[in-house]
């Protein structure tokens, strides 16, 4: 199976399955000398791990990180960093009853069509459990970027048809939904509870913002930073829409309404009167905040009875067992942050060879 690596200079390769013995990641390209401890990684994994509240899957995983290589006396050595997270609460028997039935909305059919064999336990490699490895790698990227004054944060901006009206950054990590609008948390939680009790699920939207970015990250044509961000975000399971800045709403505007006018240059940085472009011009960052959004579909695994077919094409009734998120959004926030940080660190390192005076 190809396609398990991401990045160029800061490259990660993830491995493992939802119900296998463990999952992990190899990070190649991290500079030597970075102060790094397991607790730095663990903090991010704790934000993503299951069982955080009734609004997420009740699978109980500590997601305890083990750094196997690339770090000596709490400093990166410049060699590949290998990290591992063991699975301790995989209940594979929940999947035995429908191992030969294709679950609607899942990769069961497409995996069988492509490979002829698949790990049906929790979805195997197609499970969002794979993202534990991405978050571990993203934690390293985050630490480097933070040292450079670059910060990335995400939050749930919509659940179902309920949209936030204000953003309080201090409130994001103070509620299980990671919603920045205190007035909307209860309403969103009630909606998720409602669909969960019905054996159903609900989708939503996540917004991610990166601040402190220099101008010049990204490259023209095929390696535009927005193209790379789209690839990073769309690689997360369940993502069905992606936009930067005004996004799709820009199609309803005139050029005179959306062009971000440059007003001045202060301390070497250009000042704009707006940020409709989301911090990117011509596929390259312009020094403004990077702003992106993406839509997550409702979780495919639901306990409501549905019809499907088995491998022989026979119609079957299906009721998916197991422990699943009624809404993917809360736990997807740290995953999205990790993927954005992985793109940013990669383009930052690439930018060091963009002109001769950088060498």
C-alpha positions in Angstrom: 0.0 0.0 0.0 1.5 3.3 -1.1 0.5 6.7 0.1 1.5 6.5 3.8 4.1 9.3 3.7 3.6 13.1 3.8 6.0 16.0 3.4 9.2 16.7 1.6 12.0 18.0 3.9 10.0 17.3 7.1 8.6 13.9 6.1 6.4 11.6 8.1 5.4 8.0 7.5 2.5 6.5 9.6 1.8 2.9 10.2 -0.7 0.7 12.1 -4.3 -0.3 12.2 -7.3 0.5 14.4 -7.3 -2.9 16.2 -3.7 -3.9 15.6 -1.1 -4.1 18.4 0.0 -0.5 17.9 0.2 2.6 15.6 3.2 4.8 15.0 5.0 7.3 12.9 8.5 7.9 11.6 9.5 11.6 11.4 12.5 12.2 9.0 14.0 15.7 8.6 13.6 17.1 12.1 16.7 19.3 12.8 19.0 18.3 15.6 19.1 20.2 18.9 15.3 20.6 19.5 14.4 20.1 23.1 11.8 17.2 23.0 10.3 15.1 25.7 7.5 12.5 25.6 5.3 14.9 27.6 5.4 17.4 24.7 3.9 14.8 22.4 1.5 13.5 25.1 -0.2 16.8 25.6 -1.4 16.8 22.0 -2.4 13.2 22.0 -4.5 13.8 25.1 -6.5 16.4 23.2 -7.2 13.9 20.5 -7.7 10.6 22.4 -11.1 8.9 22.7 -13.4 8.7 25.7 -13.1 12.4 26.6 -16.8 13.0 27.1 -20.2 11.6 26.1 -19.9 13.5 22.9 -17.1 11.2 21.7 -16.4 7.5 21.3 -16.3 5.6 24.6 -13.3 3.6 23.6 -10.7 3.9 26.4 -7.2 4.5 25.1 -4.5 6.2 27.1 -2.6 6.8 23.8 0.6 6.8 25.8 3.5 7.8 23.5 6.8 6.0 23.3 9.7 7.7 21.6 11.9 4.8 20.2 14.6 6.7 18.3 16.0 10.1 17.2 16.1 11.7 20.7 19.0 11.5 23.1 19.0 13.2 26.5 15.8 15.1 25.6 17.4 16.5 22.4 16.6 15.6 18.8 19.7 14.1 17.1 18.8 14.8 13.5 18.1 11.1 12.8 14.7 9.7 12.2 12.3 10.0 15.1 10.3 6.8 15.6 7.2 7.0 17.9 4.7 4.3 19.0 1.3 4.2 20.6 -0.1 0.8 21.7 -3.7 -0.2 21.4 -5.1 -1.4 24.7 -8.9 -1.2 24.3 -9.6 -2.7 20.9 -12.8 -4.9 21.1 -12.6 -6.7 17.7 -15.5 -9.1 18.3 -17.9 -6.1 17.8 -17.1 -6.4 14.1 -17.4 -10.1 13.6 -21.1 -10.1 12.9 -20.7 -7.8 9.8 -17.2 -8.5 8.7 -18.5 -9.6 5.2 -21.1 -6.8 4.9 -20.0 -3.5 3.4 -20.8 -0.6 5.8 -22.4 2.4 4.0 -20.1 5.4 4.0 -17.0 3.4 4.8 -14.0 2.2 2.9 -15.0 -1.4 3.1 -16.1 -1.7 -0.5 -13.3 0.3 -2.0 -10.6 -1.5 0.0 -11.9 -4.9 -1.1 -12.1 -3.7 -4.8 -8.5 -2.4 -4.7 -6.7 -4.9 -2.5 -8.9 -8.0 -2.4 -8.3 -8.2 1.4 -8.9 -5.9 4.3 -8.7 -5.7 8.0 -12.4 -5.4 9.0 -11.6 -4.7 12.7 -12.6 -1.1 13.3 -11.8 -0.3 9.7 -8.2 -1.3 9.9 -6.0 1.3 8.2 -8.9 3.4 7.0 -9.9 4.2 10.6 -9.4 7.6 12.0 -7.4 5.9 14.7 -4.5 6.2 12.2 -4.5 10.0 13.0 -3.0 9.4 16.4 0.3 9.1 14.5 -0.2 12.3 12.7 -0.9 14.2 15.9 2.3 12.8 17.4 4.3 14.1 14.4 2.5 17.4 14.4 3.4 18.0 18.0 7.1 18.1 16.9 6.3 20.5 14.1 4.3 22.6 16.5 7.1 22.9 18.9 9.5 24.1 16.2 7.0 26.6 14.8 6.2 28.0 18.3 9.9 28.7 18.8 9.7 30.7 15.6 6.7 32.7 16.8 4.1 30.8 14.7 1.0 29.5 16.3 -1.9 27.4 15.0 -5.3 26.9 16.7 -8.5 25.3 15.6 -12.1 25.2 16.8 -15.5 23.9 15.9 -17.4 26.6 14.1 -20.6 24.6 13.2 -22.4 21.5 14.2 -25.3 20.6 12.0 -27.0 23.9 11.2 -25.9 25.6 14.4 -23.2 28.2 13.7 -21.0 30.2 16.1 -21.5 33.9 16.3 -18.3 34.9 18.2 -14.8 33.5 18.9 -13.3 33.4 22.4 -10.0 31.7 22.1 -9.7 31.1 25.9 -12.9 29.1 25.8 -11.9 26.6 23.1 -10.2 24.1 25.5 -12.7 24.7 28.3 -15.5 22.7 26.8 -15.6 19.2 25.3 -16.8 20.5 21.9 -13.9 22.8 21.4 -16.4 25.5 20.5 -15.2 29.1 21.0 -18.8 30.5 21.5 -20.0 29.9 25.0 -23.6 30.7 24.0 -23.7 27.9 21.4 -22.0 25.0 23.3 -25.2 23.9 25.0 -27.3 24.0 21.8 -24.6 22.0 19.9 -24.2 19.5 22.7 -28.0 18.9 22.8 -28.0 18.3 19.1 -25.2 15.7 19.3 -26.9 14.0 22.2 -30.1 13.9 20.3 -28.7 12.2 17.2 -26.6 9.8 19.5 -29.7 8.6 21.3 -31.4 8.0 17.9 -28.5 5.8 16.8 -27.4 8.5 14.3 -24.6 11.0 13.8 -24.1 14.7 12.7 -21.5 16.6 10.7 -20.0 20.0 11.2 -17.3 22.6 10.2 -13.9 23.3 11.7 -11.9 26.5 11.3 -8.1 26.6 11.7 -6.0 29.8 12.0 -2.2 30.2 11.9 -0.7 33.5 13.2 2.8 34.9 13.1 3.6 33.5 9.6 6.2 35.2 7.5 5.4 36.1 3.9 6.9 33.8 1.3 5.9 30.3 2.4 4.8 28.1 -0.5 5.7 27.9 -4.2 4.0 28.8 -7.5 2.0 26.4 -9.7 1.7 22.9 -8.3 3.2 23.4 -4.9 1.0 26.3 -3.8 0.7 26.3 -0.1 -3.1 26.3 -0.4 -2.9 23.2 -2.6 -0.7 21.5 0.0 -3.0 22.5 2.8 -6.0 21.2 0.8 -4.1 17.9 0.4 -3.3 17.7 4.1 -6.8 18.5 5.3 -8.6 16.3 2.7 -6.4 13.4 3.8 -8.2 13.4 7.1 -11.0 10.8 7.1 -14.5 12.2 6.7 -13.6 15.6 5.2 -15.9 16.6 2.3 -15.2 20.3 1.8 -12.3 22.7 2.1 -11.9 26.5 1.7 -9.5 29.3 2.5 -10.4 32.9 3.4 -13.8 33.7 2.2 -14.0 30.4 0.5 -17.1 29.6 -1.5 -18.7 32.8 -0.4 -16.3 34.7 -2.6 -18.2 33.5 -5.7 -21.1 35.8 -4.8 -18.8 38.9 -4.5 -17.3 41.5 -6.9 -13.6 42.0 -7.2 -13.8 45.4 -5.7 -15.4 43.8 -2.6 -12.9 41.0 -2.0 -9.5 42.5 -3.0 -7.4 43.0 0.1 -6.0 46.5 -0.2 -2.5 47.1 1.0 -2.2 50.2 3.1 1.4 50.5 4.3 4.5 48.7 5.3 5.5 48.8 8.9 8.7 47.2 10.3 9.1 45.3 7.0 5.6 43.9 7.1 2.8 44.9 4.7 -0.5 46.0 6.3 -3.8 45.1 4.7 -7.2 46.5 5.3 -8.9 43.0 5.2 -8.0 39.3 4.8 -10.5 37.8 2.4 -7.7 35.8 0.7 -7.0 34.0 4.0 -3.3 35.0 4.1 -2.3 33.5 0.7 -1.6 35.3 -2.6 -0.5 33.3 -5.7 0.0 30.2 -3.6 2.4 32.0 -1.3 1.8 33.4 2.2 1.5 37.2 2.4 2.3 37.6 6.1 -1.3 37.8 7.2 -3.1 35.2 9.3 -3.7 31.9 7.5 -7.4 31.1 7.7 -9.0 27.8 6.5 -12.2 25.9 7.0 -13.3 22.3 6.3 -16.6 20.4 6.4 -16.8 17.0 8.2 -19.4 14.4 7.2 -21.5 12.7 9.9 -19.8 9.6 11.3 -20.5 6.7 9.0 -20.7 4.1 11.8 -24.2 4.4 13.2 -26.4 2.0 15.2 -29.5 2.7 13.1 -30.5 -0.2 11.0 -29.5 0.3 7.3 -29.5 -1.9 4.2 -26.4 -2.9 2.5 -24.9 -5.9 0.6 -22.3 -8.5 1.4 -19.3 -9.6 -0.7 -21.6 -11.8 -2.8 -24.0 -8.9 -3.5 -26.8 -10.2 -1.3 -28.9 -7.5 0.4 -28.5 -7.6 4.2 -29.8 -5.6 7.2 -26.9 -3.9 9.0 -26.7 -2.4 12.5 -23.1 -1.3 13.2 -21.9 -2.3 16.6 -18.9 -0.8 18.4 -18.0 2.6 19.9 -18.1 5.5 17.6 -18.1 9.3 17.7 -21.6 10.8 17.2 -19.8 13.8 15.8 -16.3 13.8 14.5 -15.6 17.5 15.0 -14.3 17.8 18.6 -11.5 15.3 18.2 -10.7 16.4 14.6 -9.5 19.9 15.9 -6.0 18.7 17.1 -5.8 16.5 14.0 -6.3 19.4 11.7 -3.9 21.6 13.7 -1.3 18.8 13.3 -1.7 18.6 9.5 -1.5 22.4 9.1 1.6 22.5 11.2 3.2 19.7 9.2 2.6 21.8 6.0 3.9 24.9 7.6 7.2 23.4 8.9 7.8 21.7 5.5 7.4 25.0 3.6 9.4 26.9 6.2 12.3 24.6 5.7 12.0 24.8 1.9 11.9 28.5 2.1 15.5 28.5 3.5 16.7 27.6 0.0 14.4 29.9 -2.0 17.1 32.6 -2.4 20.9 32.7 -2.1 21.1 35.1 0.9 19.2 32.5 3.0 22.0 30.0 2.6 
